[in-house]
């Protein structure tokens, strides 16, 4: 056997961890490649003009759909986790979910309103089967007493796989979108998901022994009863929320989503109080942590919405001449031009664009040649509009002379900053926790989550600095502000997100681990919906620094609440021998 391979209690190891971890690392890397490729272009695709291949939604509609999608995509793991625990098993659920997600991405590649919504539905359902169960399997790899102290490190490694995929995907997204259009970018996401499923199937022999369907114990609810008490009321409450007069949460979909979550939240509370004493305390501890991390995800997932808009409109994205030359040859440069139309007064520009759009509508498109000519004409219209938008708050000395152009870093690439930091900092964080562990001073998992919340709050203050750097939003901020903000929030993320997965694996009663993992994703779901709701405030907030001050205040409030519970949480951890 190779030097890096050995056995621990009959478990085949590689690089100090169960070999199955590395197959799930590869599976999750490619799954997240597809997921974050789609998410990185999602907002941009929705607000791009219909004639340019986008959906042509308003900014408000975009934020509503973005938040609802992110909310639902992490709500369905509750159902997927339950069905995996009781009926399907983890491996079948992962493969089924992966195939559904791949189908969804391929449907998004078709420019149609119908396929757009069907594709989103398949991704939402597929993630429900995939996400909680692969995380549960990772935790199961460390069920032996000799491996339990490596569980946090294992989840950190697994999490790095997520972010390698998330880092690479945005370069692919930018290349495919710039050179072949939105459809090709979404299709690439589908291909990535299929590769992930293939890797998972190849690694089956290292995983299958951990795929154990949990038998019901005396007093446990049947699967049908649980679904009847949660899923059906969820749809009923959601429908009522949608039909209620007025929008007390900002929109019909917001009302429907939050009200629809109430029966599921109620079920977890009921589960905590009906379980036997020790299990009850563990479930209550998990629910307390879930409540606090909601606000982390409400801030963190603004990277695909509010911060994407910041990168698009308020960040200086000009490439240096050397970089532009290479990027242009590779088809990775976004072009903006300065010409007579772009530099004209508002009335002339708007009138001219209107005329061009009317011409485009009358152009024939019955043959491939005619269709290509119409598409090129529409692309040119979008180029004029995006150029004018980019120049609107660019210092005059940086605007090129008429007839010249600039090469920009594509906005999608800014989505790779966070995963870049994750890949870079994960070994550092694993090393830091290992240093403290060897000295018997490693912080408990709840303490790590508290640290993550505090650091995340600080990232919002970095963006306050970015706002001030724009001189009251009249100029553009350096890319370094986004780089710094993402760097800070990544430290918070590494202290919180993989630790949340690890905590669920440690504290959950074994027979409902995947169900409780679904509960963790329910918290993410609510946080994601709040993220869209908060992002919708971006356009209406006049003093943009107040938007980021609000983010800071919300996460710090969650940190303070968690700090107040730390002693109790650590006591529950000790009681379950997982401190």
N, C-alpha and C positions, 0 to 999 in steps of 0.2 A: 504494500500500500504506500502511496506517495507520502512524503514527509509531513505534508500538511493535513494528512488524514489519519484519524485514529478513532477508537471506539470508547465511549463512556457509558458503562452499564448497558452494553449492547446497542447503543445508539451511535450510528456512523456520524463522525464529526468532521468538519472542515473549517480551518482557521479558528478553532476554539468554539465553534457553534454547531448545532445539528445541521447536517447536510441539507435537510429539507428547507432550511431557512433560505439558502441561496437560490433554490428554484422559485420559492415564493417571492424572493427579492426580484428576480427577473420577471416573474409574472406581473407583479405590482408595478415594476418600472415601466413595462410596456402598456399596462392598463392606464396608468397615470399619464403616459405619453399621449394617449388618445384623449383622455379626459381633459387635461390641461391645454392641449392643442385646441380643442373645441372651445374651452372656456376663455382662452386668451384672445380669440377672435370673435367671441359671441356678441359682446356689446358693440364692437365695430361693425360687425355684419348686420346687426339689427338696425343701426342708424344709417347705414350706407343706402344710397338711392336704389330703388327697385330696378331702374334701367341699367344700373351698374352691377347688378347681381345681388344686391342686398335686399333687406326686407322693407326699408323705407319707413320704419317706425319713428315716432317722436321720441325725444329724450325721456319724457315721463313714462311712456309705454315701455320703452327699453328697460328702464330701472325696475318697473313693476314685473315684467316677464323674467328679468334676470334674478330678482329676489325670490320670486315664486318657484322658478326652476331650481335654484340652489336649495331652497327650503325643502321642496318635494324630493329632490335627489338624495337627501340625507334623512328624510322621513321614512321612506320605504324600507330601509334596513331593519326597522322594528319588525316588519312582517317577514322579510327574508330571513332574519335571524331566528324567529320563532319556527318557521317551516323547516329550516335546516336542523334545528335542535330536535324537532319532533318527528319529521317525516322524510325529508329529502337527503339529509346528510350534507356535510360541508362541501365535498368535492363536486357533487352534482349541482349544488346551488351555485358554486363559483363558475362552472362551465356554462350553465344555463344563463346566468347573469352576464357573463362575458359575451356570449353570442347575441343576446338581446341588445347590449350596448353597441356592439359592432354594427348590427343592423340599423340602429338609430343614427349612428354617424353617417353611414352610407345614404340613408334617407335624407339627412340634412344637406348632402351634396347635390340633391335635386332642388332646383330653384322653384319652389312651390309653397304656398301657404299651407296646403294640406299636409305635404310631406314634412314641413317644418314642425308642425305640432305633433304628428305621429312619431317623428324621430325623437323629439324631446320626451314623449311618453315612454318610448322603449328604453331610452337611456335612464330615465327615472326608475322604471321597474327593474331594469337590469342591474343598476347599482345597488338596489335593495337586496338582491340575491348575492351579489359579488362582495360588497365592501365589508359587512360585518363578519362574514364567514372566513375570509382569508385572514383577517386580523385575529379571529378566534383560533384558527389553526396555528398561527405564529405563536400565540401564547401557549397552546397545547404542547408545542415542541419542548417547552421548558418545565413540564410538569414534574419531572424527576427532581428530588430534593437536591441532588448534586448540581443541578443547572439553574435552580431558582434565582440565585444571586446574579445570574447573567441575563435575566429576562429584560431589565431596563435597557441594557446594552444591545440585546437582540432587537428590540423594538426601534432603537436608534438606527441600527444598521438597516432594518427593513424600511424605516422612514427615509433613509438616504436614497434607497432605490426609487422610492416615490419621486424624489426630487431630481434624480438624474434624468428620469423620463420627463419631468416637468421643465427641466432646463433645456434639453435638446429639442423638445417639440416646437418651441416658439421660433427657432431658426427654420425648421421645416415649414411651419405655418406661414412665416413671412415669405419664404421662397415660393411656395406653392401659390399663395394669394397673389403676389406681385406678378408672377410669370404665367399662371394658369387660371387664376380666379378663385373665388370662395369655395366653389364645389370641390375642386381638387384638394384644397386644404382639409375640408371635412372628410373626404375619402381617405386621406392619409391617416386621420385619427382612427378610422375603421380598420385599416391595415395593421396599425399598431396594436389594437385590441386583439386581433386574431393571432398575432405573434405571441402575445402574452398567454393566450389559452394554449397554444402549442407547447410553450415552455412548461406550463403547469402539468400538462398531460405527460410530457417526457419525465418529469420528476415525481410521478405518481407513487413509485415504490418507496420513496422516502417520506411520504406524507400519509398514505392510506391507513396506517395503523392508528393515526390520531383522529381519524374520521369515525367517531362513534356516536350513533344516535342515542340520546339519553332517554331511558325509560321513565315513564311517569311514576311518581311516588304517591303513596296514599295521601290524599288531600289536595293533590295538584289538579288544577283546572284542565279540562280537555282542550285540545287545539281549537276545536269548533267553538267552544264556549268563549275562549279568549278572543278569537276573531269576531265573534258575535258581540262581545262587550267593548271592542275597540274599533275595528275596521268599519263596521256598519254605522255605529254612532259617529265615527269620524266623518264619513260622507254625509250623514244627516246634519250634523252640526255645521260642517263646511257649507252645505247648501243653504242652511238657515242664515249663516253669516254673510253669504253672497247676496241673499235676497233682502237682508235688513235695509230699511231706508236709511239714506245717509251713509257716510264713510267715516266712522269714528277712528279708523286706523289708516286713513288716507286713500284707500281704494277698495273696491269690492273684493278683489283677490286677497288683499291684506286681511280684511275681515274674515273671509272664508278660511284662509290658512290658519290664522291664530285660533279662531273659535273651533275649527276642525281638529286642532291638536289637543284640545282640552280632554276629550275622552281617553286618549292615549296616555297623557300625563296623569290623569286620574287613575288609570289602571296600574301604573308603576307605583303610585302612592299606596293604592290598595294592596299591591303585592308586598310592599315593604311592611305593612302593618299586619298582614295575615300570616306571614312566615314565622317559623319558630324563632326564638329570641336572638340567637347568635346570627342567623341569616338575616333577620330583620335589621339588626344594627349595621351589618355590612351593606345591605341594599340602601338603607337610609344615608349612609356615608357616601355611597356612590351618587345618589340623587342630589345630595348637597353639593358635591363637586360639579356635577353636570350643570346645576343651576348657575354656578359661578362662571363656568367656561363659555356659557352662551354669549356673554359680552365680548370675550376674546374673539370668537368667530364673527361676531357682528362687525368688528373692526378689521380683522385679518382679511376677510373675503371682499373688502372694498378694493383689493388690488385688481380685481377683474372689472370694476365699474368706476367708482369715483377716481381712483388713482390711475386707471387707464385713460380717463378723460383728462386728468391732470397731465399725463405724459403726452397725450395728443395735442392739447391746446396751450399748455403753459410751461412746457419744457423745451429748452434749446436742444434740438435733435440734429443739428448740422454735423455732418461728417467732415473730418479733415480731408485734404486733397488725397493723401496717400491711402487712407481707409476707403474713401469714395471710389478710387480707381479699382481697388480689389473687389469691393462690394458690388460695384456696377457690373463687373465681368461675371460675378457669381450670381447676378440677378437678385441681390439682396438689398438694394438701395431704393428708398422711396423718393420720388422726384417731385419737386415743386418748381414752378416756373414763374418768371416775371415778364409779362408782356403788356401790350396796350390794354387788353381787356382786364387783366388782373389789377393793373395800377390805375384804372379809371375811377371816377367818382361813383358813389353808391348807386345813384339812379341809373347811370349808364350801364354799370355792371349788372344790376338786377334785371334791367330790360333786356340786355343782350343774352343773359342766361335763359330767360323766359323764352325768347325767340329761338334759341338753339334747342331747347327742350321740345318746343312745338315742332321744329323741323324733324327731330329724332322720332317723334310719334308718327310722322307721316312717311318715314323711310320704309321701303319694302323689306320684308324679312322672310320671304317664302323659300329662298335657296340658301345653301350654306355660305355662299359668297356674300349675299345680301345681309344675312344675319351677322356675319363677321364685320361688315362695313358699319352696320347699325351699332354693334357692340363697341367698335373702336370710336365711333362718333360720341356715344354716351360716356365712354371712358375719358375722352378729352374734356367733356363738360365737367365731369367730376374732378378732373385734374385742375381746372380753372378755379372751381369752388374751394377745393382743399388748399390750393396755393394761397388764395386770398385769405382764408381762415388762418393759415399758418403765419402769414405776414402781418396780420392785424395787430398783434402785440409784440412783433419783433422790432428791436431797435433799428432806426432808419439806416444806420451805418452798416448793418449786417444784411440788409435787403440787397440782392444782386441788382446790377444794372438791367435795364429793359433788354429783353432778348436773351438773357442768361438764366441759369437755373441753379438750384441747390440740390445736393444729395443728402437725404436725411436717414437716420436710423429709423427703421420701421417701428411703429408703436408696439407691435406684438413682441419685439425683442425685450422690451422693458418687463414683460412678464417672466423673463428668464432670470432677472436679478435675484428674486427671492430663492428659487431653487439653486442658483449658483452659490449663494451664501449658505444654503443648507448643506450642499455637497462639501463646501470648504470648511464649514464649522462643525459638522457632525463628528468627525474624528477628534476635534478639539474638545467638544463637550463630553464625548465618551471618555476621553483621556482624563478630563477634570473629575468626572464622577468616579472613574476608576482610581484616581489618586486618593480621593477622600475615602473610597471604599476600603482600600488597602490599609488605611489608617483608622478604620472603624468610625469614620466621621461623615459618611455619605448622608446627605439630607434625605429624608423620607420622600416618597413619591408625591404626597400632598404638598410638602414644602417646596419641591421643585415646581409644581404647578403654580403655587403662590408667587415664586420668583418670576415665572413666565408672565404672569399677569402684570406685575410691576414693570418689567422691562418693556412689555407691549405698550403700556401707557406712555412710556418715555418716547417710543417711536412716533406717537402723535405730535409730541412737542417738536420733533425734528421737522415735521411738515409745517408747523407754525413758522419755523425759521424759513422754510421754502417760500411760504406766502410773502413774508417780509422781503425776501430776496427779489421778488418780482416788482418791487416798488409800487405797492398797492394795485397789483394785478395789471399794470400797464406794460410790463415787460415779461420776459421769460426767465425761468429759473434754470440754473445749471442742472445737468443730469446727476451731478454729485449728490444733490439733495435726495433724490429718489434712491440712489445707491446707498446713502447713509441710513435713510429711514427703513429701507428693506433689510439692511444689515442688522439694525437694532431689533426690529420685529422678528427677525429670524432667530435671534438668541432666545427671545420670548417663546417663539414657536417650538424650538427644540427642548425647552424646559417644560412645555405644556402638552403639545399634541401627542407625541409618542408616549409621554408619561400617562396621559389619559387612557390610551389603549392598554398600557401596561397595568394601570390601576384596575381597570375592568377585569382583566385577565386574572389579577391577584385576588380580588375581593369577591367576585361573583360566585354564587353557589354553582358548582360544576354543571348541574343539569340544566341551568338556564344561562350559561355564559354567553352564547350567541344572542339570546334575547336581551341581556343586559348590554351587550355590545351595541345592539340596536337602540337601546336607551341612550347610550352615549352619542350615537349618530342622530337621535332625535334632538338632543341638545344642540348639536351642530346645525341641524335643520332649522330650528327656531332662530339660532344665531345668524344663519345665512339669510333667512327672510328679513330679520332686523337689519342686516347689512344692506339689502336692497332698499328698505324703507329709509335708512339713514342716508344712503347715496342719493335718494330722490330729493333730499334737502339741499344738495350741492347747488343746484340751479337757483334756488330761492334764497340762499344765504348770501347776503350782500358782502359782509365782511368774512372772507373765506377762512381767515384764521379761527373764527368762531366755530366753524365746522370741525376743525381738528381739536380745538379746546374741548368741544363736546365729546369727541372720541376719547380724549384723555380722561375726562371726568368719569365716563361710564366704566372704563376698564379699571380705574383706580378704586371705584366704589366696589366692584367685584373683588378686587384684591383685598380690600379692607374686610369684607365679609368673610372671605376664605381664611384670612389671618386669624379672625376671631374664633374660627372653628378648628384650627390646626391641632390644638391639644387633644380635642375629642377625636378627630380623624386619625391621629397617630395612635391613640389608644385602641381604636377599632382595628387598625393595621396590626398592632402588637398582639391583640386577642386572636387574630387569624394567622399569626406567625408569618407575616409577610412584610414586616416593617423594614 
